[in-house]
Amino acid sequence: MIWDELETGLAGLAADGLLRRRRVLDSPCGPEAVIDGQRLIAFCSNDYLGLANHPALIATVQDAAARWGVGGGASHVVSGHLRPHEVLEERLAAFVGQERALYFTTGYMANLAVAPTLVERHDAIFADRLNHASLIDAAQLARAEHIRYPHGDLDLLADRLQQSRARRKLILTDAVFSMDGDLAPLPELLELAERFDAWLVVDDAHGFGVLGPHGQGSLAHFDLPPSPRLILMGTLGKAAGVSGAFVAGDHRVIEWLMQRARPYIFTTASSPVIAAALLTSLELIAAGDDRRAHLQNLIAQLRDGLTGLPWQLLPSLTAIQPLIIGENQAALTLADQLLTHGLWVPAIRPPTVPAGTARLRISLSAAHTVEQVDALLAALRACATPHPPLPASPS
Ligand SMILES: *Cc1c(COP(=O)(O)O)cnc(C)c1O
Protein backbone atom coordinates (compact mmCIF):
# COMPACT_ATOMS: atom_id res chain seq x y z
CA MET A 1 0.00 0.00 0.00
CA ILE A 2 1.35 3.44 -0.82
CA TRP A 3 0.53 4.69 2.71
CA ASP A 4 2.70 1.96 4.21
CA GLU A 5 5.50 3.02 1.90
CA LEU A 6 5.18 6.60 3.09
CA GLU A 7 5.24 5.45 6.71
CA THR A 8 8.38 3.41 6.06
CA GLY A 9 9.91 6.38 4.30
CA LEU A 10 9.12 8.70 7.20
CA ALA A 11 10.52 6.19 9.71
CA GLY A 12 13.67 6.03 7.59
CA LEU A 13 14.03 9.82 7.67
CA ALA A 14 13.61 9.77 11.45
CA ALA A 15 16.24 7.02 11.83
CA ASP A 16 18.70 9.03 9.71
CA GLY A 17 18.17 12.23 11.71
CA LEU A 18 16.58 13.84 8.65
CA LEU A 19 13.08 14.64 9.86
CA ARG A 20 12.30 18.31 9.60
CA ARG A 21 10.31 19.93 12.31
CA ARG A 22 8.59 23.28 12.03
CA ARG A 23 8.72 25.56 15.03
CA VAL A 24 5.81 27.90 15.59
CA LEU A 25 6.94 31.43 16.39
CA ASP A 26 4.80 33.65 18.56
CA SER A 27 6.90 36.69 17.66
CA PRO A 28 7.83 38.58 14.48
CA CYS A 29 11.04 37.80 12.60
CA GLY A 30 13.94 39.27 14.59
CA PRO A 31 16.90 38.43 16.84
CA GLU A 32 14.56 37.31 19.60
CA ALA A 33 12.04 34.56 18.93
CA VAL A 34 9.32 33.30 21.24
CA ILE A 35 8.63 29.58 20.90
CA ASP A 36 6.52 27.53 23.29
CA GLY A 37 6.64 30.44 25.71
CA GLN A 38 10.45 30.42 25.68
CA ARG A 39 12.42 33.45 24.53
CA LEU A 40 15.36 32.47 22.31
CA ILE A 41 18.11 34.43 20.58
CA ALA A 42 17.77 33.34 16.97
CA PHE A 43 20.59 32.98 14.44
CA CYS A 44 18.41 31.42 11.77
CA SER A 45 16.86 33.98 9.48
CA ASN A 46 18.11 35.55 6.26
CA ASP A 47 16.84 38.95 7.39
CA TYR A 48 20.43 40.21 7.17
CA LEU A 49 19.66 43.90 7.59
CA GLY A 50 16.91 43.51 10.18
CA LEU A 51 14.22 45.01 7.93
CA ALA A 52 11.53 42.30 8.17
CA ASN A 53 9.89 43.97 11.15
CA HIS A 54 11.00 47.55 10.48
CA PRO A 55 8.46 50.25 11.48
CA ALA A 56 8.82 52.07 8.13
CA LEU A 57 7.87 48.90 6.24
CA ILE A 58 4.92 48.27 8.53
CA ALA A 59 3.65 51.82 8.02
CA THR A 60 4.06 51.51 4.24
CA VAL A 61 2.04 48.31 4.21
CA GLN A 62 -0.75 49.91 6.21
CA ASP A 63 -0.94 52.92 3.88
CA ALA A 64 -0.64 50.77 0.76
CA ALA A 65 -3.42 48.44 1.88
CA ALA A 66 -5.70 51.44 2.32
CA ARG A 67 -4.79 52.78 -1.16
CA TRP A 68 -4.43 49.57 -3.23
CA GLY A 69 -6.30 46.89 -1.33
CA VAL A 70 -4.71 43.58 -0.58
CA GLY A 71 -4.90 41.27 -3.59
CA GLY A 72 -3.73 41.76 -7.18
CA GLY A 73 -6.49 39.48 -8.41
CA ALA A 74 -4.86 38.10 -11.56
CA SER A 75 -1.59 37.37 -13.31
CA HIS A 76 0.61 40.34 -14.22
CA VAL A 77 -0.15 39.74 -17.90
CA VAL A 78 -3.90 39.93 -17.33
CA SER A 79 -4.91 42.60 -14.81
CA GLY A 80 -2.70 42.03 -11.76
CA HIS A 81 0.08 44.49 -12.66
CA LEU A 82 -0.60 47.51 -10.47
CA ARG A 83 1.32 50.79 -10.30
CA PRO A 84 3.42 49.75 -7.25
CA HIS A 85 4.63 46.66 -9.18
CA GLU A 86 5.58 48.80 -12.18
CA VAL A 87 7.42 51.41 -10.11
CA LEU A 88 9.19 48.66 -8.17
CA GLU A 89 10.57 47.14 -11.37
CA GLU A 90 11.86 50.53 -12.53
CA ARG A 91 13.56 51.20 -9.18
CA LEU A 92 15.05 47.72 -9.01
CA ALA A 93 16.58 48.02 -12.49
CA ALA A 94 18.05 51.42 -11.65
CA PHE A 95 19.35 50.19 -8.28
CA VAL A 96 21.28 47.26 -9.72
CA GLY A 97 22.31 49.17 -12.87
CA GLN A 98 20.57 46.88 -15.37
CA GLU A 99 18.39 47.84 -18.34
CA ARG A 100 15.21 46.29 -17.05
CA ALA A 101 13.88 44.16 -14.21
CA LEU A 102 10.96 41.76 -13.85
CA TYR A 103 9.40 41.10 -10.44
CA PHE A 104 8.49 37.53 -9.41
CA THR A 105 6.49 36.19 -6.46
CA THR A 106 9.45 34.20 -5.08
CA GLY A 107 13.07 33.48 -5.87
CA TYR A 108 12.19 29.85 -6.47
CA MET A 109 9.77 30.92 -9.19
CA ALA A 110 12.25 33.39 -10.67
CA ASN A 111 14.84 30.65 -11.02
CA LEU A 112 12.30 28.26 -12.52
CA ALA A 113 11.52 30.99 -15.04
CA VAL A 114 14.99 31.84 -16.31
CA ALA A 115 16.74 28.68 -17.49
CA PRO A 116 13.70 26.82 -18.88
CA THR A 117 12.61 29.90 -20.87
CA LEU A 118 16.04 30.64 -22.34
CA VAL A 119 17.33 27.17 -23.23
CA GLU A 120 15.81 23.94 -24.50
CA ARG A 121 16.81 20.59 -25.93
CA HIS A 122 20.22 20.70 -27.71
CA ASP A 123 21.29 23.59 -25.47
CA ALA A 124 23.49 23.20 -22.41
CA ILE A 125 23.48 24.36 -18.80
CA PHE A 126 26.70 24.51 -16.79
CA ALA A 127 26.06 24.62 -13.07
CA ASP A 128 28.18 24.74 -9.91
CA ARG A 129 27.62 21.62 -7.81
CA LEU A 130 26.74 23.64 -4.73
CA ASN A 131 24.06 25.72 -6.43
CA HIS A 132 20.76 26.27 -4.65
CA ALA A 133 18.07 23.62 -5.12
CA SER A 134 15.92 25.99 -7.18
CA LEU A 135 18.68 26.30 -9.81
CA ILE A 136 19.03 22.52 -9.93
CA ASP A 137 15.28 22.12 -10.39
CA ALA A 138 15.32 24.82 -13.07
CA ALA A 139 18.02 22.99 -15.00
CA GLN A 140 15.95 19.81 -14.89
CA LEU A 141 12.85 21.60 -16.06
CA ALA A 142 14.81 23.09 -18.96
CA ARG A 143 15.49 19.71 -20.62
CA ALA A 144 18.85 20.98 -21.85
CA GLU A 145 22.02 19.02 -21.17
CA HIS A 146 22.87 19.62 -17.49
CA ILE A 147 26.59 19.70 -16.72
CA ARG A 148 27.45 20.13 -13.04
CA TYR A 149 31.03 21.19 -12.33
CA PRO A 150 32.81 20.75 -8.97
CA HIS A 151 32.40 23.78 -6.73
CA GLY A 152 34.38 26.71 -8.16
CA ASP A 153 36.36 24.55 -10.64
CA LEU A 154 36.91 27.06 -13.43
CA ASP A 155 39.36 24.89 -15.38
CA LEU A 156 36.87 22.07 -15.65
CA LEU A 157 34.13 24.52 -16.55
CA ALA A 158 36.31 26.02 -19.30
CA ASP A 159 37.01 22.52 -20.69
CA ARG A 160 33.35 21.61 -20.77
CA LEU A 161 32.39 24.92 -22.37
CA GLN A 162 35.09 24.41 -25.00
CA GLN A 163 33.89 20.88 -25.81
CA SER A 164 30.25 21.86 -25.98
CA ARG A 165 28.52 21.94 -29.36
CA ALA A 166 25.37 23.41 -27.84
CA ARG A 167 23.79 26.32 -29.63
CA ARG A 168 22.91 28.19 -26.46
CA LYS A 169 24.95 27.89 -23.29
CA LEU A 170 23.94 29.04 -19.84
CA ILE A 171 26.24 29.17 -16.81
CA LEU A 172 24.23 29.07 -13.59
CA THR A 173 25.74 30.05 -10.25
CA ASP A 174 24.90 31.26 -6.78
CA ALA A 175 26.81 34.50 -6.12
CA VAL A 176 27.02 33.74 -2.40
CA PHE A 177 26.65 29.99 -1.81
CA SER A 178 23.72 29.63 0.51
CA MET A 179 25.03 26.89 2.81
CA ASP A 180 28.75 27.81 2.73
CA GLY A 181 28.70 31.59 2.56
CA ASP A 182 31.58 31.85 0.06
CA LEU A 183 31.51 33.94 -3.12
CA ALA A 184 31.55 32.64 -6.69
CA PRO A 185 34.45 34.00 -8.82
CA LEU A 186 32.10 36.20 -10.84
CA PRO A 187 34.71 38.15 -12.87
CA GLU A 188 36.29 34.89 -14.07
CA LEU A 189 32.88 33.38 -14.79
CA LEU A 190 31.87 36.40 -16.84
CA GLU A 191 35.13 36.14 -18.77
CA LEU A 192 34.35 32.49 -19.57
CA ALA A 193 30.85 33.47 -20.64
CA GLU A 194 32.30 36.07 -23.02
CA ARG A 195 34.95 33.69 -24.35
CA PHE A 196 32.57 30.81 -25.00
CA ASP A 197 29.52 32.79 -26.07
CA ALA A 198 27.39 31.85 -23.06
CA TRP A 199 24.98 33.61 -20.72
CA LEU A 200 25.92 33.94 -17.06
CA VAL A 201 22.97 33.70 -14.67
CA VAL A 202 23.88 34.95 -11.19
CA ASP A 203 21.63 34.12 -8.23
CA ASP A 204 22.34 36.87 -5.73
CA ALA A 205 19.87 35.79 -3.04
CA HIS A 206 22.40 36.38 -0.27
CA GLY A 207 24.42 39.25 -1.74
CA PHE A 208 21.63 41.66 -2.63
CA GLY A 209 21.34 44.31 0.08
CA VAL A 210 24.44 43.06 1.89
CA LEU A 211 27.41 43.31 -0.49
CA GLY A 212 28.71 46.10 -2.70
CA PRO A 213 28.32 49.87 -2.43
CA HIS A 214 24.84 50.75 -1.09
CA GLY A 215 24.08 47.03 -0.87
CA GLN A 216 23.72 46.78 -4.66
CA GLY A 217 24.90 43.20 -4.46
CA SER A 218 27.58 40.85 -5.65
CA LEU A 219 28.00 42.29 -9.17
CA ALA A 220 28.76 45.68 -7.64
CA HIS A 221 30.99 44.05 -5.01
CA PHE A 222 33.19 42.77 -7.87
CA ASP A 223 32.64 45.96 -9.88
CA LEU A 224 31.64 43.84 -12.88
CA PRO A 225 31.27 45.76 -16.15
CA PRO A 226 27.75 45.79 -17.62
CA SER A 227 27.29 42.98 -20.08
CA PRO A 228 24.33 41.73 -22.11
CA ARG A 229 25.52 38.22 -21.14
CA LEU A 230 24.73 38.82 -17.48
CA ILE A 231 21.36 37.86 -16.08
CA LEU A 232 20.94 38.81 -12.43
CA MET A 233 18.44 37.22 -10.05
CA GLY A 234 17.97 38.76 -6.63
CA THR A 235 15.57 37.74 -3.89
CA LEU A 236 13.58 40.19 -1.82
CA GLY A 237 12.65 38.01 1.14
CA LYS A 238 16.15 37.98 2.64
CA ALA A 239 18.08 41.24 3.17
CA ALA A 240 15.13 43.19 1.73
CA GLY A 241 12.97 41.77 4.51
CA VAL A 242 9.76 41.26 2.50
CA SER A 243 9.22 38.59 -0.18
CA GLY A 244 9.54 38.06 -3.90
CA ALA A 245 12.44 38.30 -6.32
CA PHE A 246 13.53 39.98 -9.53
CA VAL A 247 15.40 39.10 -12.67
CA ALA A 248 17.33 41.96 -14.29
CA GLY A 249 19.44 42.36 -17.40
CA ASP A 250 19.32 43.13 -21.10
CA HIS A 251 15.89 44.47 -22.10
CA ARG A 252 15.41 41.76 -24.76
CA VAL A 253 16.03 38.98 -22.25
CA ILE A 254 13.59 40.52 -19.78
CA GLU A 255 10.93 41.06 -22.47
CA TRP A 256 11.29 37.42 -23.56
CA LEU A 257 10.84 36.24 -19.97
CA MET A 258 7.78 38.45 -19.56
CA GLN A 259 6.28 37.01 -22.75
CA ARG A 260 7.20 33.39 -22.27
CA ALA A 261 8.16 32.39 -18.71
CA ARG A 262 5.46 30.08 -17.37
CA PRO A 263 6.21 30.80 -13.68
CA TYR A 264 5.61 34.47 -14.51
CA ILE A 265 2.51 34.13 -16.67
CA PHE A 266 0.58 31.36 -14.93
CA THR A 267 0.56 32.68 -11.40
CA THR A 268 -1.30 35.43 -9.61
CA ALA A 269 0.62 38.66 -9.06
CA SER A 270 1.72 39.07 -5.47
CA SER A 271 -0.04 41.69 -3.37
CA PRO A 272 0.54 45.34 -4.35
CA VAL A 273 1.13 45.87 -0.62
CA ILE A 274 4.26 43.76 -0.94
CA ALA A 275 5.51 45.83 -3.87
CA ALA A 276 4.91 49.02 -1.90
CA ALA A 277 6.80 47.64 1.10
CA LEU A 278 9.68 46.75 -1.20
CA LEU A 279 9.92 50.33 -2.44
CA THR A 280 10.48 51.45 1.15
CA SER A 281 12.85 48.57 1.70
CA LEU A 282 14.95 49.63 -1.32
CA GLU A 283 15.35 53.09 0.21
CA LEU A 284 16.45 51.60 3.54
CA ILE A 285 18.91 49.30 1.77
CA ALA A 286 20.42 52.17 -0.22
CA ALA A 287 20.80 54.25 2.97
CA GLY A 288 21.90 51.23 5.01
CA ASP A 289 25.68 51.66 5.24
CA ASP A 290 25.49 51.77 9.06
CA ARG A 291 23.56 48.50 9.11
CA ARG A 292 26.06 46.86 6.78
CA ALA A 293 29.03 48.15 8.82
CA HIS A 294 27.51 46.78 12.04
CA LEU A 295 26.88 43.44 10.32
CA GLN A 296 30.52 43.28 9.19
CA ASN A 297 31.65 43.96 12.77
CA LEU A 298 29.48 41.13 14.06
CA ILE A 299 30.89 38.78 11.41
CA ALA A 300 34.45 39.63 12.50
CA GLN A 301 33.50 39.26 16.17
CA LEU A 302 32.00 35.82 15.55
CA ARG A 303 34.90 34.55 13.47
CA ASP A 304 37.49 35.77 15.97
CA GLY A 305 35.58 34.19 18.81
CA LEU A 306 35.26 30.82 17.07
CA THR A 307 38.97 30.22 16.53
CA GLY A 308 40.24 27.38 18.69
CA LEU A 309 36.89 25.59 18.84
CA PRO A 310 36.84 22.00 17.54
CA TRP A 311 34.58 22.62 14.55
CA GLN A 312 35.64 23.77 11.12
CA LEU A 313 34.58 27.28 10.23
CA LEU A 314 34.26 27.84 6.47
CA PRO A 315 36.04 30.81 4.87
CA SER A 316 33.01 33.06 4.58
CA LEU A 317 33.03 36.85 4.63
CA THR A 318 29.25 37.04 4.48
CA ALA A 319 26.44 36.88 7.03
CA ILE A 320 26.28 33.10 6.50
CA GLN A 321 28.76 31.45 8.89
CA PRO A 322 28.53 27.66 8.81
CA LEU A 323 30.22 25.47 11.43
CA ILE A 324 30.84 22.02 9.96
CA ILE A 325 29.97 19.26 12.43
CA GLY A 326 29.85 16.19 10.15
CA GLU A 327 27.29 13.61 11.23
CA ASN A 328 23.60 14.49 11.22
CA GLN A 329 23.04 13.38 14.79
CA ALA A 330 26.05 15.31 16.10
CA ALA A 331 24.78 18.48 14.46
CA LEU A 332 21.31 17.96 15.93
CA THR A 333 22.76 17.30 19.39
CA LEU A 334 24.80 20.49 19.32
CA ALA A 335 21.79 22.48 18.14
CA ASP A 336 19.76 20.99 21.03
CA GLN A 337 22.50 21.89 23.52
CA LEU A 338 22.45 25.47 22.28
CA LEU A 339 18.68 25.55 22.74
CA THR A 340 19.15 24.77 26.43
CA HIS A 341 21.31 27.92 26.52
CA GLY A 342 18.45 29.89 24.94
CA LEU A 343 20.11 30.03 21.52
CA TRP A 344 18.50 28.95 18.30
CA VAL A 345 20.88 27.94 15.49
CA PRO A 346 19.59 25.61 12.78
CA ALA A 347 21.26 22.28 12.05
CA ILE A 348 21.43 21.88 8.27
CA ARG A 349 21.52 18.32 6.99
CA PRO A 350 21.37 16.48 3.66
CA PRO A 351 19.87 16.84 1.12
CA THR A 352 20.39 20.56 1.70
CA VAL A 353 24.15 19.92 2.10
CA PRO A 354 26.33 16.93 1.03
CA ALA A 355 26.24 13.83 3.29
CA GLY A 356 28.82 13.96 6.09
CA THR A 357 28.87 17.77 6.16
CA ALA A 358 25.93 18.45 8.47
CA ARG A 359 26.44 21.84 9.97
CA LEU A 360 25.20 24.62 12.14
CA ARG A 361 24.33 27.49 9.86
CA ILE A 362 24.81 30.61 11.92
CA SER A 363 23.29 33.57 10.17
CA LEU A 364 23.91 37.03 11.45
CA SER A 365 21.80 40.12 11.05
CA ALA A 366 22.44 43.81 11.55
CA ALA A 367 19.64 43.53 14.12
CA HIS A 368 21.85 41.39 16.38
CA THR A 369 23.81 43.05 19.17
CA VAL A 370 27.43 42.47 20.18
CA GLU A 371 26.10 40.97 23.44
CA GLN A 372 23.95 38.43 21.56
CA VAL A 373 26.94 37.26 19.53
CA ASP A 374 28.97 37.04 22.76
CA ALA A 375 26.25 34.85 24.28
CA LEU A 376 26.46 32.51 21.28
CA LEU A 377 30.25 32.30 21.55
CA ALA A 378 30.12 31.56 25.28
CA ALA A 379 27.58 28.78 24.77
CA LEU A 380 29.60 27.21 21.93
CA ARG A 381 32.68 27.25 24.14
CA ALA A 382 30.72 25.53 26.91
CA CYS A 383 29.46 22.88 24.46
CA ALA A 384 32.98 22.29 23.14
CA THR A 385 34.39 21.48 26.56
CA PRO A 386 34.28 17.69 26.93
CA HIS A 387 32.23 16.54 29.89
CA PRO A 388 34.21 14.94 32.71
CA PRO A 389 34.06 11.12 32.40
CA LEU A 390 31.39 9.44 34.49
CA PRO A 391 32.69 7.40 37.42
CA ALA A 392 32.98 3.74 36.46
CA SER A 393 29.90 1.87 37.58
CA PRO A 394 30.44 -1.06 39.89
CA SER A 395 29.99 -4.31 38.03
C1 LIG B 1 16.44 31.53 -0.81
C2 LIG B 1 17.07 31.26 -2.12
C3 LIG B 1 16.30 31.17 -3.29
C4 LIG B 1 14.80 31.17 -3.27
O1 LIG B 1 14.29 32.42 -2.99
P1 LIG B 1 12.84 32.54 -2.33
O2 LIG B 1 12.45 33.95 -2.57
O3 LIG B 1 13.03 32.21 -0.89
O4 LIG B 1 11.96 31.55 -3.03
C5 LIG B 1 16.96 31.04 -4.49
N1 LIG B 1 18.30 30.96 -4.54
C6 LIG B 1 19.07 31.01 -3.44
C7 LIG B 1 20.55 30.93 -3.56
C8 LIG B 1 18.47 31.16 -2.19
O5 LIG B 1 19.22 31.17 -1.10
The ligand as an SDF file (V2000), in Angstrom:
LIG
                    3D

 15 15  0  0  0  0  0  0  0  0999 V2000
   16.4370   31.5300   -0.8110 C   0  0  0  0  0  0  0  0  0  0  0  0
   17.0650   31.2650   -2.1210 C   0  0  0  0  0  0  0  0  0  0  0  0
   16.3030   31.1710   -3.2860 C   0  0  0  0  0  0  0  0  0  0  0  0
   14.7990   31.1710   -3.2740 C   0  0  0  0  0  0  0  0  0  0  0  0
   14.2890   32.4220   -2.9900 O   0  0  0  0  0  0  0  0  0  0  0  0
   12.8380   32.5380   -2.3310 P   0  0  0  0  0  0  0  0  0  0  0  0
   12.4490   33.9470   -2.5710 O   0  0  0  0  0  0  0  0  0  0  0  0
   13.0290   32.2060   -0.8880 O   0  0  0  0  0  0  0  0  0  0  0  0
   11.9600   31.5540   -3.0290 O   0  0  0  0  0  0  0  0  0  0  0  0
   16.9610   31.0360   -4.4930 C   0  0  0  0  0  0  0  0  0  0  0  0
   18.3000   30.9570   -4.5450 N   0  0  0  0  0  0  0  0  0  0  0  0
   19.0720   31.0100   -3.4350 C   0  0  0  0  0  0  0  0  0  0  0  0
   20.5520   30.9280   -3.5620 C   0  0  0  0  0  0  0  0  0  0  0  0
   18.4670   31.1560   -2.1850 C   0  0  0  0  0  0  0  0  0  0  0  0
   19.2180   31.1730   -1.0960 O   0  0  0  0  0  0  0  0  0  0  0  0
  1  2  1  0
  2  3  1  0
  2 14  2  0
  3  4  1  0
  3 10  2  0
  4  5  1  0
  5  6  1  0
  6  7  2  0
  6  8  1  0
  6  9  1  0
 10 11  1  0
 11 12  2  0
 12 13  1  0
 12 14  1  0
 14 15  1  0
M  END
$$$$
